């Protein structure tokens, strides 16, 4: 058999020892005893598992439950059988990207307010556009965004939902329910972010309790098949202009977090327009019990050394969104300093009205280049670092690293297959993957071991019809026409 040029270079670079099988762990031994749903062999595996930085030629077996049964170097055990077997021919497989911070519904509003920083952009998007959309519109907007994430290789995302105008409205008019159904229909794995307080008259703690309790009960009853990773709060403390209101919101959110055992992701220290006022509310996170391992700061750009140190001591995390930060001129988060301090960091592509494309390859490159520019040091951060942040790092931030983020036995088989044929000679596989690869090299996207995207084509939804629905509904909302 003729070995392709790119595979020859890999074998020469990493040695023929890569073809020797590793000892089977108990999970792998059990995998050999029963039939798997899917077996991928002869793949170049970027597992992103701890202690396994060097990619290898090997195999991966997936059970009928959509979880990985075995990953190993070389050929699979002879008694490992599978309903479907794929010869990857040396193509690359890696965990699906995870976006630790997304607004899926914003895919309907790309290119908006192109010359505005965050406050002006928010006014253009929320007040002038989205406020005129209906709950059913948000179903189509969210489905469009989720499928677009999936098409770009993002298999899991935290979704900041738009939220309801009234607490627990009727089913047909419930934006939270509509967006949840769209997340489910898309096939993506997701964290559903819910507002602590719905709009309307009831802004009390008891009202927030009822609102959250009802949604948690409803969402738990939905047949999500493992695609729902969790429900979290969309924090709004930093958006309260009055210090007393910010403290009251922090108290409310902190109470809900502890009573319901939910985590919280809050936009914080993002725009250059409100640095001092947002820094001033930082003590509220600690004094109200919010600060800890279940608090995620979204963006977290304009920090101070004391804020970084306190967040790290508490075990808090942050989501880094380079594309959006650049688009809105928000600034560059000091990721090397955060990592050195011990803050857990994940990466997100944010909403497609601020980042415009849900492209994790561009997101990694943009972030890496920005950090190197900030430090004027090309060695301050490398390709492996950003790839890890956009996979297992994001999973850790979302408290889901036991289920997603790396290719290891027991985790969901959410993975990508990449064709390296057009990526030239491979000097360093991580450098090639981060610096040179793009969506056009993305062959296939799997969620739970099931093929969802093949060469950019969504297989389980009519993407053209979804996009047409979203476009028509945006136009109708602007004109006040019926949907």
Kinemage of the C-alpha trace (Angstrom):
@kinemage 1
@onewidth
@group {chain A} dominant
@subgroup {mainchain}
@vectorlist {calphas} color= white
{ca unk a 1} P 0.000 0.000 0.000
{ca unk a 2} L 1.305 3.450 -0.836
{ca unk a 3} L 1.649 5.708 2.211
{ca unk a 4} L 0.531 9.317 1.541
{ca unk a 5} L 3.233 11.988 1.819
{ca unk a 6} L 1.712 13.630 4.898
{ca unk a 7} L 1.553 10.272 6.692
{ca unk a 8} L 5.156 9.482 5.879
{ca unk a 9} L 6.236 12.715 7.518
{ca unk a 10} L 4.274 11.881 10.641
{ca unk a 11} L 5.765 8.407 10.916
{ca unk a 12} L 9.263 9.790 10.463
{ca unk a 13} L 8.648 12.559 12.991
{ca unk a 14} L 7.247 10.452 15.774
{ca unk a 15} L 8.755 7.035 15.086
{ca unk a 16} L 7.440 3.621 14.292
{ca unk a 17} L 6.896 3.043 18.007
{ca unk a 18} L 3.584 4.861 17.621
{ca unk a 19} L 2.264 1.757 15.887
{ca unk a 20} L 2.856 -0.431 18.916
{ca unk a 21} L -0.338 -0.922 20.886
{ca unk a 22} L -0.539 0.343 24.455
{ca unk a 23} L -1.575 -2.024 27.259
{ca unk a 24} L -5.343 -2.097 27.487
{ca unk a 25} L -6.970 -0.438 30.475
{ca unk a 26} L -10.006 -2.198 32.041
{ca unk a 27} L -12.400 -0.105 29.954
{ca unk a 28} L -10.534 -1.119 26.794
{ca unk a 29} L -10.540 -4.799 27.813
{ca unk a 30} L -14.298 -4.686 28.282
{ca unk a 31} L -14.623 -3.012 24.881
{ca unk a 32} L -12.964 -5.988 23.224
{ca unk a 33} L -15.533 -8.371 24.695
{ca unk a 34} L -18.629 -6.834 23.090
{ca unk a 35} L -19.525 -5.229 19.820
{ca unk a 36} L -19.024 -1.475 19.532
{ca unk a 37} L -21.263 0.839 17.545
{ca unk a 38} L -18.337 2.515 15.762
{ca unk a 39} L -14.659 1.772 15.322
{ca unk a 40} L -12.290 4.347 13.857
{ca unk a 41} L -8.888 2.883 13.046
{ca unk a 42} L -5.699 4.073 11.382
{ca unk a 43} L -6.348 7.623 12.660
{ca unk a 44} L -3.856 10.213 13.834
{ca unk a 45} L -5.254 10.946 17.296
{ca unk a 46} L -5.054 14.254 19.159
{ca unk a 47} L -6.646 12.971 22.380
{ca unk a 48} L -6.046 16.139 24.476
{ca unk a 49} L -5.989 13.867 27.519
{ca unk a 50} L -3.793 14.769 30.474
{ca unk a 51} L -0.325 13.310 30.117
{ca unk a 52} L -0.815 12.461 26.449
{ca unk a 53} L 0.413 15.462 24.537
{ca unk a 54} L 2.028 13.561 21.655
{ca unk a 55} L -0.486 12.571 18.950
{ca unk a 56} L -0.369 8.949 17.765
{ca unk a 57} L -1.572 6.626 15.037
{ca unk a 58} L -4.265 4.457 16.560
{ca unk a 59} L -7.933 3.628 16.987
{ca unk a 60} L -11.048 4.597 18.927
{ca unk a 61} L -14.103 2.451 19.721
{ca unk a 62} L -17.524 3.932 20.539
{ca unk a 63} L -20.373 2.117 22.293
{ca unk a 64} L -24.078 2.254 21.495
{ca unk a 65} L -24.482 4.780 24.329
{ca unk a 66} L -22.341 7.243 22.372
{ca unk a 67} L -19.443 7.040 24.812
{ca unk a 68} L -15.863 6.120 24.047
{ca unk a 69} L -15.023 2.548 25.021
{ca unk a 70} L -11.383 2.448 24.063
{ca unk a 71} L -8.606 4.585 22.621
{ca unk a 72} L -5.210 3.139 21.873
{ca unk a 73} L -2.122 3.205 19.728
{ca unk a 74} L -1.646 0.891 16.767
{ca unk a 75} L -4.259 -1.585 15.582
{ca unk a 76} L -7.343 -2.397 17.676
{ca unk a 77} L -7.537 -5.782 19.442
{ca unk a 78} L -8.497 -8.558 17.045
{ca unk a 79} L -11.638 -9.428 18.995
{ca unk a 80} L -12.941 -5.847 18.977
{ca unk a 81} L -15.926 -5.852 16.639
{ca unk a 82} L -18.055 -2.911 15.547
{ca unk a 83} L -21.277 -2.387 13.627
{ca unk a 84} L -19.502 0.316 11.610
{ca unk a 85} L -15.756 0.431 10.995
{ca unk a 86} L -13.931 3.383 9.442
{ca unk a 87} L -10.398 3.413 8.110
{ca unk a 88} L -9.257 7.006 8.625
{ca unk a 89} L -6.240 6.546 6.306
{ca unk a 90} L -4.077 8.604 8.653
{ca unk a 91} L -6.445 11.563 8.802
{ca unk a 92} L -6.593 13.417 12.080
{ca unk a 93} L -9.206 13.045 14.818
{ca unk a 94} L -9.546 15.372 17.795
{ca unk a 95} L -12.220 16.271 20.361
{ca unk a 96} L -14.963 18.547 19.136
{ca unk a 97} L -14.434 22.184 20.042
{ca unk a 98} L -16.378 23.517 23.002
{ca unk a 99} L -17.508 27.129 23.143
{ca unk a 100} L -17.607 28.195 26.777
{ca unk a 101} L -19.527 31.344 25.828
{ca unk a 102} L -22.069 31.608 22.997
{ca unk a 103} L -25.323 33.390 22.166
{ca unk a 104} L -26.731 30.992 19.586
{ca unk a 105} L -29.749 33.134 18.658
{ca unk a 106} L -27.511 36.001 17.549
{ca unk a 107} L -26.660 34.134 14.327
{ca unk a 108} L -29.642 35.926 12.807
{ca unk a 109} L -27.991 39.345 13.287
{ca unk a 110} L -24.497 39.169 11.797
{ca unk a 111} L -22.707 42.373 10.809
{ca unk a 112} L -24.770 44.610 13.079
{ca unk a 113} L -23.397 47.883 14.513
{ca unk a 114} L -19.989 47.385 12.962
{ca unk a 115} L -18.498 50.614 14.361
{ca unk a 116} L -19.754 50.326 17.956
{ca unk a 117} L -18.222 49.150 21.199
{ca unk a 118} L -20.343 47.018 23.519
{ca unk a 119} L -22.890 49.602 24.805
{ca unk a 120} L -23.797 50.897 21.338
{ca unk a 121} L -23.817 47.377 19.931
{ca unk a 122} L -26.157 46.185 22.723
{ca unk a 123} L -28.570 49.015 21.977
{ca unk a 124} L -28.567 48.193 18.262
{ca unk a 125} L -29.060 44.457 18.783
{ca unk a 126} L -31.356 44.236 21.795
{ca unk a 127} L -33.370 47.443 21.756
{ca unk a 128} L -33.627 48.076 18.030
{ca unk a 129} L -33.732 44.519 16.660
{ca unk a 130} L -34.292 41.552 18.968
{ca unk a 131} L -37.001 43.276 21.016
{ca unk a 132} L -39.310 42.963 17.989
{ca unk a 133} L -38.822 39.197 17.564
{ca unk a 134} L -41.356 36.623 18.750
{ca unk a 135} L -40.676 33.504 20.850
{ca unk a 136} L -41.050 31.342 17.737
{ca unk a 137} L -38.529 33.559 15.955
{ca unk a 138} L -36.017 32.711 18.678
{ca unk a 139} L -36.512 29.007 17.982
{ca unk a 140} L -35.336 29.490 14.402
{ca unk a 141} L -32.591 31.947 15.327
{ca unk a 142} L -31.211 29.528 17.944
{ca unk a 143} L -31.448 26.527 15.633
{ca unk a 144} L -29.593 28.479 12.938
{ca unk a 145} L -26.808 29.408 15.356
{ca unk a 146} L -26.477 25.949 16.888
{ca unk a 147} L -26.238 24.267 13.486
{ca unk a 148} L -23.691 26.840 12.364
{ca unk a 149} L -21.620 26.091 15.487
{ca unk a 150} L -21.822 22.385 14.681
{ca unk a 151} L -20.878 22.975 11.046
{ca unk a 152} L -17.700 24.700 12.243
{ca unk a 153} L -16.715 21.801 14.518
{ca unk a 154} L -18.187 23.051 17.802
{ca unk a 155} L -19.899 20.048 19.388
{ca unk a 156} L -20.719 21.675 22.740
{ca unk a 157} L -21.582 25.223 23.826
{ca unk a 158} L -22.778 27.380 26.697
{ca unk a 159} L -25.810 29.188 25.302
{ca unk a 160} L -26.783 32.557 26.777
{ca unk a 161} L -30.477 32.619 26.029
{ca unk a 162} L -32.438 35.766 25.327
{ca unk a 163} L -34.935 35.124 28.101
{ca unk a 164} L -38.629 35.827 28.570
{ca unk a 165} L -40.445 39.123 28.858
{ca unk a 166} L -42.755 37.638 31.525
{ca unk a 167} L -42.099 35.048 34.243
{ca unk a 168} L -43.041 31.562 32.990
{ca unk a 169} L -45.309 32.588 30.105
{ca unk a 170} L -47.582 30.090 28.362
{ca unk a 171} L -45.779 27.343 26.481
{ca unk a 172} L -46.206 28.851 23.017
{ca unk a 173} L -44.869 32.223 24.177
{ca unk a 174} L -42.003 30.896 26.288
{ca unk a 175} L -38.662 31.963 24.808
{ca unk a 176} L -36.706 29.715 27.179
{ca unk a 177} L -38.681 26.678 26.040
{ca unk a 178} L -38.386 27.633 22.383
{ca unk a 179} L -34.617 28.064 22.602
{ca unk a 180} L -34.227 24.830 24.577
{ca unk a 181} L -36.148 22.932 21.896
{ca unk a 182} L -33.929 24.460 19.220
{ca unk a 183} L -30.796 23.415 21.117
{ca unk a 184} L -32.190 19.883 21.255
{ca unk a 185} L -33.166 19.827 17.580
{ca unk a 186} L -29.706 20.973 16.519
{ca unk a 187} L -27.925 17.906 17.905
{ca unk a 188} L -25.301 19.996 19.701
{ca unk a 189} L -24.381 19.306 23.317
{ca unk a 190} L -25.236 22.357 25.400
{ca unk a 191} L -25.419 24.267 28.649
{ca unk a 192} L -28.661 26.227 28.759
{ca unk a 193} L -28.177 29.658 30.319
{ca unk a 194} L -31.315 31.080 31.921
{ca unk a 195} L -31.987 34.559 33.299
{ca unk a 196} L -32.384 34.614 37.078
{ca unk a 197} L -35.273 37.050 36.741
{ca unk a 198} L -37.656 37.178 33.827
{ca unk a 199} L -38.972 40.541 32.712
{ca unk a 200} L -42.252 41.913 33.985
{ca unk a 201} L -43.278 43.042 37.437
{ca unk a 202} L -41.939 40.370 39.797
{ca unk a 203} L -38.272 41.070 40.557
{ca unk a 204} L -38.344 39.512 44.018
{ca unk a 205} L -36.288 36.565 45.259
{ca unk a 206} L -39.445 34.495 45.582
{ca unk a 207} L -40.371 35.336 42.008
{ca unk a 208} L -36.896 34.313 40.823
{ca unk a 209} L -37.160 31.070 42.795
{ca unk a 210} L -40.453 30.190 41.129
{ca unk a 211} L -39.121 31.103 37.698
{ca unk a 212} L -35.967 28.986 38.058
{ca unk a 213} L -37.692 26.083 39.804
{ca unk a 214} L -40.299 25.775 37.074
{ca unk a 215} L -37.744 25.891 34.286
{ca unk a 216} L -35.450 23.354 35.972
{ca unk a 217} L -38.384 20.973 36.416
{ca unk a 218} L -39.522 21.427 32.821
{ca unk a 219} L -36.045 21.018 31.308
{ca unk a 220} L -35.282 17.935 33.435
{ca unk a 221} L -38.420 16.274 32.052
{ca unk a 222} L -37.318 16.726 28.425
{ca unk a 223} L -35.776 13.675 26.691
{ca unk a 224} L -32.387 15.280 26.098
{ca unk a 225} L -30.386 12.056 25.705
{ca unk a 226} L -27.286 13.459 27.392
{ca unk a 227} L -27.093 16.516 25.133
{ca unk a 228} L -28.039 18.807 28.036
{ca unk a 229} L -24.868 19.258 30.078
{ca unk a 230} L -26.491 21.528 32.675
{ca unk a 231} L -28.622 24.607 33.273
{ca unk a 232} L -26.746 27.677 34.536
{ca unk a 233} L -27.625 31.239 35.408
{ca unk a 234} L -26.894 34.080 33.019
{ca unk a 235} L -25.450 36.554 35.508
{ca unk a 236} L -26.303 40.249 35.159
{ca unk a 237} L -24.550 41.881 38.141
{ca unk a 238} L -22.197 43.978 36.001
{ca unk a 239} L -25.082 45.328 33.916
{ca unk a 240} L -26.667 47.061 36.938
{ca unk a 241} L -25.689 50.732 36.711
{ca unk a 242} L -26.631 51.515 40.331
{ca unk a 243} L -24.259 50.009 42.976
{ca unk a 244} L -27.193 49.166 45.265
{ca unk a 245} L -28.947 47.342 42.411
{ca unk a 246} L -25.751 45.441 41.593
{ca unk a 247} L -25.440 44.276 45.204
{ca unk a 248} L -29.102 43.251 45.303
{ca unk a 249} L -28.700 41.276 42.069
{ca unk a 250} L -25.570 39.579 43.431
{ca unk a 251} L -27.427 38.573 46.594
{ca unk a 252} L -30.295 37.168 44.556
{ca unk a 253} L -28.055 35.217 42.174
{ca unk a 254} L -25.853 33.941 45.012
{ca unk a 255} L -28.921 32.658 46.860
{ca unk a 256} L -30.223 30.865 43.785
{ca unk a 257} L -26.812 29.318 43.091
{ca unk a 258} L -26.658 27.787 46.560
{ca unk a 259} L -30.315 26.790 46.868
{ca unk a 260} L -30.558 25.139 43.451
{ca unk a 261} L -26.938 24.017 43.029
{ca unk a 262} L -26.525 25.856 39.731
{ca unk a 263} L -23.437 27.562 38.327
{ca unk a 264} L -23.382 31.105 36.976
{ca unk a 265} L -21.675 32.764 34.013
{ca unk a 266} L -21.709 36.531 34.202
{ca unk a 267} L -20.487 39.051 31.645
{ca unk a 268} L -17.865 41.023 33.522
{ca unk a 269} L -15.150 43.575 32.772
{ca unk a 270} L -15.727 43.368 29.033
{ca unk a 271} L -16.033 46.906 27.595
{ca unk a 272} L -13.556 49.772 28.028
{ca unk a 273} L -16.555 52.066 28.575
{ca unk a 274} L -17.324 50.998 32.174
{ca unk a 275} L -14.093 49.721 33.712
{ca unk a 276} L -14.236 51.622 37.012
{ca unk a 277} L -17.905 50.965 37.740
{ca unk a 278} L -17.552 47.249 37.006
{ca unk a 279} L -14.363 46.896 39.037
{ca unk a 280} L -16.212 48.537 41.935
{ca unk a 281} L -18.780 45.710 42.131
{ca unk a 282} L -16.153 42.956 42.365
{ca unk a 283} L -16.438 42.680 46.191
{ca unk a 284} L -20.152 41.892 45.731
{ca unk a 285} L -19.290 38.504 44.249
{ca unk a 286} L -17.499 37.465 47.445
{ca unk a 287} L -19.769 39.066 50.037
{ca unk a 288} L -22.870 37.414 48.547
{ca unk a 289} L -21.407 33.918 48.254
{ca unk a 290} L -21.177 33.891 44.451
{ca unk a 291} L -17.417 33.563 44.270
{ca unk a 292} L -16.201 29.984 43.846
{ca unk a 293} L -15.779 27.115 41.431
{ca unk a 294} L -19.286 27.575 40.034
{ca unk a 295} L -18.716 31.190 38.973
{ca unk a 296} L -17.500 31.913 35.437
{ca unk a 297} L -16.531 35.415 34.386
{ca unk a 298} L -17.390 36.054 30.747
{ca unk a 299} L -14.687 38.120 28.956
{ca unk a 300} L -12.882 39.297 32.152
{ca unk a 301} L -10.562 41.702 30.331
{ca unk a 302} L -10.070 44.822 32.450
{ca unk a 303} L -8.914 43.218 35.660
{ca unk a 304} L -6.482 44.265 38.371
{ca unk a 305} L -3.829 42.085 40.047
{ca unk a 306} L -6.012 41.930 43.171
{ca unk a 307} L -9.104 40.863 41.209
{ca unk a 308} L -7.089 38.140 39.477
{ca unk a 309} L -5.609 36.899 42.752
{ca unk a 310} L -8.976 36.774 44.543
{ca unk a 311} L -10.678 35.017 41.630
{ca unk a 312} L -7.899 32.434 41.479
{ca unk a 313} L -7.991 31.757 45.241
{ca unk a 314} L -11.739 31.190 45.058
{ca unk a 315} L -11.412 28.747 42.143
{ca unk a 316} L -13.399 30.926 39.737
{ca unk a 317} L -13.111 30.496 35.960
{ca unk a 318} L -13.321 32.724 32.896
{ca unk a 319} L -14.338 32.395 29.255
{ca unk a 320} L -12.060 34.025 26.680
{ca unk a 321} L -13.693 35.315 23.485
{ca unk a 322} L -10.984 36.729 21.182
{ca unk a 323} L -13.065 37.196 18.019
{ca unk a 324} L -15.775 39.151 19.796
{ca unk a 325} L -13.289 41.150 21.878
{ca unk a 326} L -11.486 42.248 18.721
{ca unk a 327} L -14.671 43.041 16.815
{ca unk a 328} L -16.059 45.234 19.636
{ca unk a 329} L -12.668 46.792 20.498
{ca unk a 330} L -13.017 45.489 24.051
{ca unk a 331} L -9.335 44.759 24.654
{ca unk a 332} L -7.092 41.725 25.148
{ca unk a 333} L -7.513 39.494 28.193
{ca unk a 334} L -4.183 38.694 29.894
{ca unk a 335} L -4.548 34.931 29.563
{ca unk a 336} L -0.942 34.020 30.481
{ca unk a 337} L -1.316 35.946 33.759
{ca unk a 338} L -4.656 34.283 34.511
{ca unk a 339} L -3.287 30.808 33.869
{ca unk a 340} L -0.207 31.506 35.973
{ca unk a 341} L -2.443 32.666 38.824
{ca unk a 342} L -4.472 29.455 38.601
{ca unk a 343} L -7.681 30.695 37.002
{ca unk a 344} L -9.404 28.081 34.858
{ca unk a 345} L -9.762 29.368 31.301
{ca unk a 346} L -11.997 28.245 28.454
{ca unk a 347} L -12.608 29.738 25.032
{ca unk a 348} L -15.846 30.824 23.392
{ca unk a 349} L -16.862 32.126 19.980
{ca unk a 350} L -19.533 34.366 21.579
{ca unk a 351} L -22.558 35.427 19.529
{ca unk a 352} L -22.528 35.628 15.764
{ca unk a 353} L -23.688 39.225 15.983
{ca unk a 354} L -20.425 40.207 17.666
{ca unk a 355} L -17.950 37.591 16.426
{ca unk a 356} L -19.903 37.128 13.178
{ca unk a 357} L -18.467 33.659 12.471
{ca unk a 358} L -18.600 30.686 14.835
{ca unk a 359} L -15.146 29.559 13.762
{ca unk a 360} L -12.944 28.049 16.492
{ca unk a 361} L -9.920 27.909 14.175
{ca unk a 362} L -10.114 31.683 13.663
{ca unk a 363} L -10.847 32.138 17.352
{ca unk a 364} L -7.688 30.275 18.388
{ca unk a 365} L -5.517 32.137 15.906
{ca unk a 366} L -6.960 35.529 16.805
{ca unk a 367} L -6.478 34.901 20.506
{ca unk a 368} L -2.967 33.552 20.155
{ca unk a 369} L -1.854 36.407 17.901
{ca unk a 370} L -3.384 39.017 20.235
{ca unk a 371} L -1.622 37.612 23.290
{ca unk a 372} L 1.703 37.439 21.464
{ca unk a 373} L 1.225 41.036 20.334
{ca unk a 374} L 0.384 42.096 23.884
{ca unk a 375} L 3.597 40.579 25.227
{ca unk a 376} L 5.671 41.067 22.064
{ca unk a 377} L 6.817 37.525 22.726
{ca unk a 378} L 6.125 34.604 20.367
{ca unk a 379} L 6.931 32.084 23.094
{ca unk a 380} L 4.454 33.396 25.673
{ca unk a 381} L 1.736 31.027 24.446
{ca unk a 382} L 1.708 28.216 21.910
{ca unk a 383} L -0.689 26.349 19.598
{ca unk a 384} L -1.122 23.417 21.995
{ca unk a 385} L -2.168 25.852 24.728
{ca unk a 386} L -5.035 27.438 22.787
{ca unk a 387} L -6.210 24.093 21.400
{ca unk a 388} L -6.390 22.758 24.936
{ca unk a 389} L -8.314 25.832 26.117
{ca unk a 390} L -10.898 25.416 23.321
{ca unk a 391} L -11.468 21.728 24.142
{ca unk a 392} L -10.799 20.283 27.573
{ca unk a 393} L -10.229 23.751 29.090
{ca unk a 394} L -13.724 24.865 28.108
{ca unk a 395} L -15.133 21.568 29.377
{ca unk a 396} L -13.490 22.167 32.741
{ca unk a 397} L -14.832 25.724 32.952
{ca unk a 398} L -18.341 24.380 32.302
{ca unk a 399} L -17.858 21.665 34.935
{ca unk a 400} L -18.310 19.025 32.250
{ca unk a 401} L -14.783 17.639 31.814
{ca unk a 402} L -15.970 14.255 33.090
{ca unk a 403} L -18.119 13.958 29.956
{ca unk a 404} L -16.543 15.983 27.127
{ca unk a 405} L -13.398 17.800 26.038
{ca unk a 406} L -10.962 14.949 25.363
{ca unk a 407} L -10.936 11.529 23.714
{ca unk a 408} L -10.859 9.177 26.702
{ca unk a 409} L -12.829 6.068 27.693
{ca unk a 410} L -16.106 6.959 29.384
{ca unk a 411} L -16.497 10.357 27.750
{ca unk a 412} L -18.916 11.148 24.940
{ca unk a 413} L -17.515 10.459 21.485
{ca unk a 414} L -17.810 14.052 20.263
{ca unk a 415} L -15.014 14.334 17.746
{ca unk a 416} L -13.815 15.826 14.478
{ca unk a 417} L -12.050 14.261 11.523
{ca unk a 418} L -9.658 16.567 9.677
{ca unk a 419} L -8.074 15.979 6.285
{ca unk a 420} L -4.433 17.155 6.425
{ca unk a 421} L -3.780 16.554 2.714
{ca unk a 422} L -3.555 20.256 1.868
{ca unk a 423} L -1.657 21.367 4.974
{ca unk a 424} L 1.824 20.765 3.503
{ca unk a 425} L 4.698 19.205 5.414
{ca unk a 426} L 3.953 18.773 9.123
{ca unk a 427} L 6.822 20.132 11.246
{ca unk a 428} L 4.716 20.335 14.398
{ca unk a 429} L 1.189 18.847 14.381
{ca unk a 430} L -0.230 21.370 16.850
{ca unk a 431} L 1.257 24.305 14.959
{ca unk a 432} L -0.226 22.975 11.716
{ca unk a 433} L -3.632 22.360 13.325
{ca unk a 434} L -3.873 25.826 14.883
{ca unk a 435} L -1.980 28.012 12.397
{ca unk a 436} L -2.923 26.376 9.092
{ca unk a 437} L -6.108 24.307 9.399
{ca unk a 438} L -9.543 25.801 8.739
{ca unk a 439} L -13.126 24.756 8.210
{ca unk a 440} L -12.380 23.620 4.652
{ca unk a 441} L -10.118 20.914 6.116
{ca unk a 442} L -12.875 19.711 8.453
{ca unk a 443} L -14.181 16.490 6.926
{ca unk a 444} L -16.672 15.226 9.472
{ca unk a 445} L -18.248 16.140 12.798
{ca unk a 446} L -19.515 13.458 15.184
{ca unk a 447} L -21.612 13.875 18.319
{ca unk a 448} L -21.959 10.790 20.486
{ca unk a 449} L -20.293 8.749 17.768
{ca unk a 450} L -22.957 9.690 15.229
{ca unk a 451} L -22.102 11.612 12.078
{ca unk a 452} L -23.733 15.052 12.085
{ca unk a 453} L -21.756 17.008 9.472
{ca unk a 454} L -20.085 15.643 6.362
{ca unk a 455} L -17.787 18.024 4.437
{ca unk a 456} L -19.730 21.057 5.668
{ca unk a 457} L -23.174 19.560 5.016
{ca unk a 458} L -25.561 19.191 7.952
{ca unk a 459} L -27.065 15.707 7.670
{ca unk a 460} L -29.967 15.807 10.138
{ca unk a 461} L -31.498 19.219 9.323
{ca unk a 462} L -32.234 21.194 6.174
{ca unk a 463} L -29.776 24.020 6.783
{ca unk a 464} L -30.932 26.075 3.812
{ca unk a 465} L -34.519 25.974 5.074
{ca unk a 466} L -33.451 26.950 8.597
{ca unk a 467} L -31.420 29.892 7.314
{ca unk a 468} L -34.312 30.996 5.116
{ca unk a 469} L -36.661 30.908 8.101
{ca unk a 470} L -34.267 32.966 10.202
{ca unk a 471} L -33.706 35.552 7.461
{ca unk a 472} L -37.420 35.885 6.735
{ca unk a 473} L -38.237 36.335 10.400
{ca unk a 474} L -35.617 39.046 10.921
{ca unk a 475} L -37.035 40.954 7.957
{ca unk a 476} L -40.609 40.485 9.210
{ca unk a 477} L -39.713 41.674 12.721
{ca unk a 478} L -38.234 44.874 11.264
{ca unk a 479} L -41.329 45.545 9.211
{ca unk a 480} L -43.797 44.484 11.896
{ca unk a 481} L -45.219 41.915 9.500
{ca unk a 482} L -46.795 38.586 10.565
{ca unk a 483} L -44.467 35.579 10.604
